[in-house]
Amino acid sequence: MDVILLQDVETLGDRGAVVTVADGYARNFLLPRNLAEQASPGRIAEVRHRQEEEEARKVRDAERAGDLAEVLSKTVLTVTAQAGEDGKLFGSVTAADISKEILRARNVRIDKKKINLEEPIKETGDYMVEIEVNTGVKANAKVIVAPAAQA
């Protein structure tokens, strides 16, 4: 019996694959556990079409990520923070602060978990920050931490 896998099955294949299995295995194990559905020509064509759309979407996302990485690499972000006379900040500049500055400067929302800071920035100065735009696509943005104007 030909079935279409609805989920990854370790011994058979990945989600969306069309596999031939014994009738009993399909009826007694795969179908009752919603791991697969019986294959029909129309359903197989639908699954193939969906897989092609998914591949096209991944290609578009990769292109957008490359463009965004290029823009972020050319970006210089300026973050102001309260600092003492010796340049030490009273607080720190975190990934969340950098994320907010990217949103303000480039109108692009980057999750703070995608900004790679080994530790929060605690002094004024220039820093290179690595940002993971997409899986495998990274950009380095320059962050300038400047002291806030004292009143």
C-alpha positions as CSV (number, residue, x, y, z in Angstrom):
1,M,0.0,0.0,0.0
2,D,1.3,3.5,-0.9
3,V,1.0,6.1,1.9
4,I,2.0,9.7,2.3
5,L,3.9,10.4,5.6
6,L,2.3,13.1,7.6
7,Q,5.2,13.2,10.1
8,D,8.8,12.1,10.0
9,V,9.0,8.3,10.7
10,E,12.5,7.2,11.6
11,T,12.5,3.9,9.6
12,L,10.5,5.1,6.6
13,G,11.3,8.7,5.7
14,D,10.5,12.4,6.1
15,R,7.2,14.2,6.2
16,G,5.6,14.4,2.8
17,A,7.4,11.3,1.4
18,V,5.4,8.7,-0.6
19,V,6.4,5.2,0.6
20,T,5.2,1.7,-0.1
21,V,4.5,-0.3,3.1
22,A,2.8,-3.6,3.9
23,D,-1.0,-3.2,4.1
24,G,-1.1,-4.4,7.8
25,Y,1.6,-2.0,8.8
26,A,-0.3,0.9,7.3
27,R,-3.7,-0.2,8.7
28,N,-2.5,-1.2,12.2
29,F,0.3,1.3,12.9
30,L,0.7,4.3,10.6
31,L,-3.0,5.2,9.9
32,P,-4.4,4.9,13.4
33,R,-1.5,7.0,14.8
34,N,-1.9,9.7,12.1
35,L,1.6,9.2,10.9
36,A,0.5,8.6,7.3
37,E,-2.5,8.8,5.0
38,Q,-3.4,6.6,2.1
39,A,-2.0,7.9,-1.1
40,S,-4.2,8.8,-4.1
41,P,-3.0,10.4,-7.4
42,G,-4.7,13.7,-6.5
43,R,-3.3,13.7,-3.0
44,I,0.2,12.9,-4.2
45,A,0.0,15.8,-6.7
46,E,-1.1,18.1,-3.9
47,V,1.8,17.1,-1.7
48,R,4.3,17.6,-4.5
49,H,2.9,21.0,-5.2
50,R,3.1,22.0,-1.6
51,Q,6.7,20.8,-1.4
52,E,7.6,22.9,-4.5
53,E,6.0,26.0,-2.9
54,E,8.0,25.3,0.3
55,E,11.2,25.1,-1.7
56,A,10.5,28.3,-3.5
57,R,9.7,30.1,-0.2
58,K,13.0,28.9,1.2
59,V,14.9,30.3,-1.8
60,R,13.0,33.7,-1.4
61,D,13.8,33.8,2.3
62,A,17.4,33.1,1.7
63,E,17.6,35.9,-0.8
64,R,15.9,38.3,1.5
65,A,18.2,37.3,4.4
66,G,21.3,37.9,2.2
67,D,20.0,41.4,1.3
68,L,19.1,42.2,4.9
69,A,22.6,40.9,6.1
70,E,24.2,43.3,3.5
71,V,22.1,46.2,4.8
72,L,22.9,45.4,8.5
73,S,26.6,45.1,7.7
74,K,26.6,48.7,6.4
75,T,24.6,49.9,9.4
76,V,26.2,51.9,12.2
77,L,24.0,51.9,15.3
78,T,24.4,54.6,18.0
79,V,23.1,53.7,21.5
80,T,23.2,56.3,24.2
81,A,23.4,55.3,27.8
82,Q,24.2,57.0,31.1
83,A,27.9,56.8,31.8
84,G,30.4,58.1,34.3
85,E,33.3,60.3,33.5
86,D,35.6,57.3,33.1
87,G,33.4,55.8,30.3
88,K,31.8,53.1,32.4
89,L,28.1,52.8,32.0
90,F,25.7,53.0,35.0
91,G,23.8,50.1,33.5
92,S,24.6,48.1,30.4
93,V,23.7,47.8,26.7
94,T,22.0,44.5,26.0
95,A,20.9,42.6,22.9
96,A,17.4,44.0,23.5
97,D,18.7,47.6,23.3
98,I,20.5,46.8,20.1
99,S,17.3,45.2,18.7
100,K,15.3,48.3,19.5
101,E,17.9,50.5,17.8
102,I,17.9,48.3,14.6
103,L,14.1,48.6,14.6
104,R,14.4,52.4,14.9
105,A,17.2,52.8,12.4
106,R,16.2,50.3,9.7
107,N,12.6,49.4,10.5
108,V,13.6,45.8,10.7
109,R,12.5,43.6,13.6
110,I,15.4,41.3,14.8
111,D,14.8,39.0,17.8
112,K,17.2,39.8,20.6
113,K,18.1,36.1,20.8
114,K,19.6,36.4,17.3
115,I,22.0,39.1,18.4
116,N,25.2,37.6,19.6
117,L,26.7,39.4,22.6
118,E,29.1,37.4,24.7
119,E,28.2,39.7,27.6
120,P,26.4,43.0,27.9
121,I,28.3,46.1,26.9
122,K,29.4,48.0,30.0
123,E,31.7,50.8,28.6
124,T,31.4,53.4,26.0
125,G,33.1,52.8,22.7
126,D,32.8,51.0,19.3
127,Y,31.8,47.4,19.1
128,M,31.2,44.9,16.3
129,V,28.1,42.8,17.0
130,E,27.2,39.6,15.1
131,I,23.5,39.3,14.1
132,E,22.0,36.0,12.8
133,V,19.6,37.1,10.1
134,N,18.6,33.6,9.0
135,T,19.9,30.1,9.5
136,G,23.5,30.3,8.2
137,V,23.3,34.0,7.3
138,K,25.1,36.4,9.6
139,A,25.9,40.1,9.6
140,N,28.3,42.2,11.6
141,A,26.9,45.6,12.6
142,K,28.9,48.4,14.2
143,V,27.5,49.6,17.5
144,I,28.7,52.9,19.0
145,V,27.9,53.3,22.6
146,A,28.0,57.0,23.5
147,P,27.4,58.7,26.8
148,A,24.0,60.3,27.2
149,A,24.0,64.1,27.6
150,Q,24.0,65.0,31.2
151,A,21.5,67.6,32.3
